[in-house]
């Protein structure tokens, strides 16, 4: 099981993909946990998710943890395949429940009701590539497996 989770190809591809996903999602996680970058912070985000969006508490908490904890662990490459799978699930859920009905394109000009699913598909593609490739060079996953050989 450990080999399945931590196995990685020693390439630059994994580090490029996981750093890209991390850089995108670290600010989102910081918004949800600490209210940075114009975010609401943990309690208000949890309240929004459970009361306004009617998500079950455990789902709301999972979304927040994936975006916060998952983005930092991807940055260091710890459990990359696990977190990639969670990001895929997160983005599929967001796409199906909130974005698909708004079409394909992002709402750059504010001319549509909400965001389309373009960003969601991009994240799913990056996460799927990480699921296949692993975390790549300079990762905790690589270090864990090298230490066990």
C-alpha positions as CSV (number, residue, x, y, z in Angstrom):
1,X,0.0,0.0,0.0
2,X,2.8,2.4,0.9
3,X,4.4,1.8,-2.5
4,X,1.1,2.6,-4.3
5,X,0.8,6.0,-2.4
6,X,4.4,7.2,-2.4
7,X,5.8,5.7,-5.7
8,X,7.0,8.5,-8.0
9,X,8.9,8.9,-11.2
10,X,12.0,10.9,-10.6
11,X,11.2,13.5,-13.2
12,X,10.7,17.3,-13.4
13,X,7.1,16.7,-14.6
14,X,5.8,15.8,-11.2
15,X,7.3,18.8,-9.4
16,X,6.1,21.2,-12.1
17,X,2.5,19.8,-11.9
18,X,2.3,19.7,-8.1
19,X,3.9,23.2,-7.6
20,X,1.4,24.6,-10.2
21,X,-1.6,23.0,-8.3
22,X,-0.1,24.2,-4.9
23,X,0.4,27.7,-6.1
24,X,-3.2,27.9,-7.3
25,X,-4.8,26.4,-4.2
26,X,-2.6,27.7,-1.3
27,X,-4.3,31.1,-1.5
28,X,-7.8,29.4,-1.7
29,X,-6.9,27.4,1.5
30,X,-5.6,30.4,3.3
31,X,-8.9,32.3,2.4
32,X,-10.9,29.5,3.9
33,X,-8.8,28.9,7.1
34,X,-7.5,32.3,8.0
35,X,-9.5,34.8,6.0
36,X,-6.5,35.9,4.0
37,X,-6.7,37.3,0.5
38,X,-10.3,38.5,1.1
39,X,-11.5,35.2,2.4
40,X,-14.0,34.6,5.2
41,X,-12.0,32.5,7.5
42,X,-12.8,29.1,8.9
43,X,-16.0,29.6,10.8
44,X,-17.7,31.8,8.2
45,X,-16.7,29.5,5.4
46,X,-18.0,26.5,7.3
47,X,-21.2,28.4,8.0
48,X,-21.6,29.4,4.3
49,X,-21.0,25.8,3.1
50,X,-23.4,24.2,5.6
51,X,-26.1,26.8,5.9
52,X,-26.2,28.5,2.5
53,X,-25.0,25.7,0.3
54,X,-26.5,23.0,2.4
55,X,-23.4,20.8,2.4
56,X,-23.2,18.2,5.2
57,X,-20.7,19.3,7.9
58,X,-18.2,16.6,7.0
59,X,-18.2,17.5,3.3
60,X,-17.7,21.2,4.1
61,X,-14.8,20.4,6.4
62,X,-13.3,18.0,3.8
63,X,-13.4,20.8,1.2
64,X,-11.6,23.2,3.4
65,X,-9.0,20.6,4.5
66,X,-8.3,19.5,0.9
67,X,-7.7,23.1,-0.3
68,X,-5.6,24.0,2.8
69,X,-3.8,21.0,3.9
70,X,-3.7,19.3,0.5
71,X,-2.2,22.3,-1.2
72,X,0.7,22.5,1.3
73,X,1.3,18.7,1.2
74,X,1.4,18.8,-2.6
75,X,4.0,21.6,-2.4
76,X,6.4,19.3,-0.5
77,X,5.2,16.2,-2.3
78,X,3.9,14.2,0.6
79,X,1.2,11.7,-0.4
80,X,0.9,13.3,-3.9
81,X,-1.2,10.6,-5.4
82,X,-3.6,10.6,-2.5
83,X,-4.1,14.4,-2.6
84,X,-4.4,14.4,-6.4
85,X,-7.2,11.9,-6.1
86,X,-8.9,14.1,-3.5
87,X,-8.5,17.2,-5.7
88,X,-10.1,15.3,-8.6
89,X,-13.1,14.4,-6.4
90,X,-13.3,18.0,-5.1
91,X,-13.3,19.5,-8.5
92,X,-15.7,17.0,-10.0
93,X,-18.1,17.8,-7.2
94,X,-17.7,21.5,-7.6
95,X,-18.1,21.3,-11.3
96,X,-21.3,19.1,-11.1
97,X,-23.0,21.1,-8.4
98,X,-21.9,24.7,-9.1
99,X,-20.3,25.3,-12.4
100,X,-21.6,23.0,-15.2
101,X,-24.9,24.8,-15.4
102,X,-23.0,28.0,-16.3
103,X,-21.4,26.5,-19.3
104,X,-17.7,26.0,-20.2
105,X,-16.1,29.4,-19.9
106,X,-14.9,31.2,-16.8
107,X,-16.7,34.4,-16.0
108,X,-13.9,36.9,-16.7
109,X,-16.1,39.7,-17.8
110,X,-18.9,39.1,-15.3
111,X,-21.4,38.6,-18.2
112,X,-22.8,35.2,-17.1
113,X,-24.6,34.0,-14.0
114,X,-21.5,32.3,-12.5
115,X,-18.3,30.5,-13.3
116,X,-18.2,27.8,-16.0
117,X,-16.4,24.5,-15.7
118,X,-13.2,25.5,-17.6
119,X,-11.0,25.9,-14.5
120,X,-12.4,22.7,-12.9
121,X,-11.4,20.7,-16.0
122,X,-7.9,22.2,-16.0
123,X,-7.4,21.2,-12.3
124,X,-8.8,17.7,-12.9
125,X,-6.3,17.3,-15.8
126,X,-3.3,18.4,-13.7
127,X,-4.4,16.2,-10.7
128,X,-4.9,13.2,-13.1
129,X,-1.4,13.7,-14.5
130,X,-0.1,13.7,-10.9
131,X,-2.0,10.6,-10.1
132,X,-0.2,8.9,-13.0
133,X,3.3,10.5,-12.7
134,X,3.6,10.9,-8.9
135,X,5.3,13.8,-7.2
136,X,8.6,13.8,-9.1
137,X,11.9,15.2,-8.0
138,X,12.5,16.8,-4.6
139,X,9.5,15.3,-2.9
140,X,8.8,13.8,0.4
141,X,7.4,10.8,-1.4
142,X,10.7,10.1,-3.1
143,X,12.5,10.5,0.2
144,X,10.2,8.1,2.0
145,X,10.6,5.4,-0.6
146,X,14.4,5.9,-0.9
147,X,14.7,5.6,2.8
148,X,12.9,2.2,2.7
149,X,15.0,0.6,0.0
